[in-house]
């Protein structure tokens, strides 16, 4: 089983994820863009059991704008770590937090909100897949 290590910006918080991600892609929603301070957020989704904080758990802060996501960051440096999705039993580890994982995106979600068109041939979903409570509606590349 593969194991990948990540850490916050200052290194006070370290974690591992094991196995393979359930999905990888890009989120274009306003909430992810605002949180990541970028035009798009690269995500990797893992079963919650795949994530293990190995150092600095006492430094982790949590912010929940909605019941769908608990965003985690380091209270020492402000560095983003991951987002828990309790209703889906998944954790979103931002792709940039796992430098040794080969990021292989498979989908764009919330593409209706995009501010950065990406013509990469990947499926573009208006919101989320049906199995995650979305419409599953595809948009043109």
N, C-alpha and C positions, 0 to 999 in steps of 0.2 A: 504494500500500500504506500502510495506517495504521501509525503508530508511536506508542507510548505511553511516557512516562517515569515512572520511579519512583525513590524514594530511601529510605534508612533514616531513622530518627527524627532523627538529628543531621545528616544530609546528607553524611557522609563517604563513603558508598557510593551510587553512582547506577547505574541500569541502564535499558535500553529493551527493550520487546518489540514485535515487528512482525507485521503481518498481523492475523489474527482468531484469537481463542481457539478451541481445539478443543471446549471445553465450559466452562460456568459453572454453579455451583450451590452447595449448602451441604453440608458434611460434619458429621455429628453424632457421630462416633466419639470415644471417651474420649481417645485420643491427640491428636487435633486440638484438642479442647476444652481439654485441659490445656496444650498448647503455646501456644495463642492466648489463654489465660486468659479465655475467654468461653464462653457456653453453646452456641455454634455457630460454625463457621468458614466464611466465604464464600470460595470458590475460583474461580480462572480457570486452566484448563489450556491450555498452549501446547506446540507441538513444541519440543524442546530447542534447536533451531537458531534459534528466534525470539527467544531471550533473549541480550542482550549487556550485560555489565558495562562501563560507560563510565568509571567513576571508583572508586577505592578498593578494588580487588580484594584488595589486601593486608590489608584490614580484615575480610574475610569469614571467619567461623568456620563450622564444620560439626558437626552432631551427627546421628548415625544410630542411632536406637533399634532399627530393624530394617533389613533389606536392601532394603526396599521404598521407603524415603524417606530422603534426605539433607537435613536441614533446615538452612537457611542464615540467618545473622544477622550484624549488625555487631558486631565485637568492641569497638568504641569506646563505643557507646551501648546495646547489647543489643537494638536494634530488629530485628524480624523482617523478612526479605526475601522468600524463596521456598523451595520445597521441590522437590528433584529426585527424579523417579521413574525411575531408570535402566532398570528392566525394562520400563517402558511407553514409554520415550523421550519423556517429557513432563516439563514443569516446572510446578509449581503456584505461580503468583504470587498471593499473597493479594490479594483484590479491593481492600482498603483501600490497598494499595501503589500502585495505578494510579488516581489521582484523576480523570483525564480519560476513562477508559474507562466507557462506560455499562454498568453491571452488569445483565445480563439472565439471571438464574438459570433453568436449565431442569430441574433435578433436585435431589432430596435423596438423599444416600448415607448408609449406616449409620444409617438412621432407627430401627432397633431400639434404638439406644443413646441416643436423644434425651432431653434434659432440658428441652427447650423445644419444645412442640408448635407447629407452624406450619401453620395451615389456609389455605393459599394456592393450592390447586388444582394444584400441581406434583406430578409423580410422586414417590412416596416409596419408595425401594428399601431392603429389609431390610439389605443390605450393599452390594455393588457390582454394576454391570452384568456380565452373563456374559462379555463381551469383555474385561473387566478382572479376570477370575478369580472373580467373585462368583456368587451364585445367580440374580441378576436378578429375585428375588421382590419383588413390589410389596406395600406395606402400605397400609392405608386412610388417608385424609387426616385 
